[in-house]
Amino acid sequence: MSFDTQEYVAPLQEMETAAEQAPAEEAEAEAEAEGDADAGAERAPAADVDGRARPDADGLSSHDGGGTESDQRARALRGTRHRRATLGLGTQVGPDGQETGAPGASREPRAPDRARVQIVAGRGSKLTLAAGATPTEADLFTRVPSGGQRITHRRGSETTPSVEPTMKPENLFIGGAPASADVRQGGLGNCYFQSCLLALTANDPGRLTSMMAMSGNQVAVTFFRQDRSGNWVQKTINTSSTVLTRRRSDGSIALVGAGMRIAPQPETCEWWAEVNGSTLEVHRRDTYETALWSPMMEKAYADFAQTYGPYGDGLETEDRGKSGYEIIDQGGGSQRCYQLFYGGAATGTTQGIANVAPGASVVAGNITAIQRLLTYEAQRGNTGPGQTQQFMHARIGADGAVTRGRDLIDAVKAHLAVAGLMDSIDEAINPGTALDRLARLLRSLDRSLLDAQLDALRTVLGNYLATPATATEQDVATAAQPLFTVDAYHQLWDDTMPAEFRQLRLNLGILANLGSDSGPGRRQVYASHAYHIKRVHLRDTGGADLAITAAEVAARAADIDPQRSSVEVENPHATNEPDLRGGGPTDGVDDGRFDMNLEDFLRSFDLLRIGTVTH
């Protein structure tokens, strides 16, 4: 199992106020358990549930409750505390999609500078400029022959000031609206909910802005819940703008849940000069917008779920007494979350993706699934009154991934057997030279080694699927690793081999990571993890777009090229794109957004989750 070690970390001194340093609370934070609290370590009974925690060496996914916040009913997890949101807890995102951390403060060194100065823009009369603009020295202070203030040194200048970055107050959105880059699933197993936020930012961002408001340090989020009569009514969750954090072993503070993106550039920059003692100091305060809406939405959702259940239709008996964070950390179905945002106007359905026999046509075997994809594509942007809008997500369950792997192993072994038979026939008819015989021997050894390793994995897969199961997800991942080693078995990495070899290679990228939904290692897609479908593009064998409707799919299935057709997919972790060889994503930007050809998509997922809204 591979764990994601990228976390949202801020220096301790930046985070803690005097009120947060109470000895009892600090003792609780320091007593947090190091270890693995992977919600998906057991074989999930919920084939209909996506999502698991992201465990790591700092125990950021422990979920044995404790601690409360006075204005929030959802109790925190053990060892966590709600702290004031500061810039140091957020992260900027580089053009390569990688998180670069928060912008840091700087304090310039002192340098000799003897003069008399008169302040033009002081602490009480700051000069405000757009980001990137630079004032002149005269905009900040002037040198005078007499009077003024005498200095012997200067700290900073109009080109190299001491910088103080800060958050824009009472601000939830960067640029006034949510963006898909804002959705950054953290250490909670709520990919199903985060995937819905991705869908909303892409297709109905106004819904998110209309349901959230901030005043001072208070945030109000309005969801829908079902009352005792079965009617959907609005419920507003009011909470402070604090965020869920945990102290790490190095003394820093990390966000536990959803990340907070910081705008790449400050919105405004305030400049001023002041004299401290005999030193003239030049300062700049950079004010950044932040996507505080994302962690606030998650926090409000935890509070809501603790009373009304994760879908707003009531709390399950087994969830009574659990904290809201524990409830949303258990995973769920994306299609059921849309009633939280639209009430009774939303319905949820699912559509299976068939396990088409290796070598058979995935298009012919998945007519209904492709029809659903096309219907979604036609309706995804419909937000007008009276229109029907769809949102769509995809996942593959652990059982589905294992079943497909077993079938692919059988297909590959059949190809190996045929190849061995052909070599035997060739040797009998035409023994050839010593070099020919040696080549056949080497091919036979290669096939035997691969065949034996395939047998070993197939045994584990069979044990996993048995009733009762005698193998775990971790057993499957461990058994898949030798075959998934790059070029260890060259036939699996040779695209001139029959298609089943490549399909097994993709499947191994799922099996080798079973039990995890994130990590820095090589992968295809993660099992039991919700992905948002952003766009669908059907194309013909010439690569031209196919303008066909869902009703025409069956009649025109032969026109659809599954290799040239594609599906745009988003991972709510905002990273961890498919990367089989370990060289990074194909587009060079690991931001969680990637294209899959239709063939790979239909063979990598086994379920579509669809939310339908009538506006």
Summary of the structure (lengths in Angstrom):
residues: 615
radius of gyration: 28.7
end to end distance: 43.0
largest distance: 108.7
contacts: 2083
relative contact order: 0.14
helix: 33%
strand: 24%
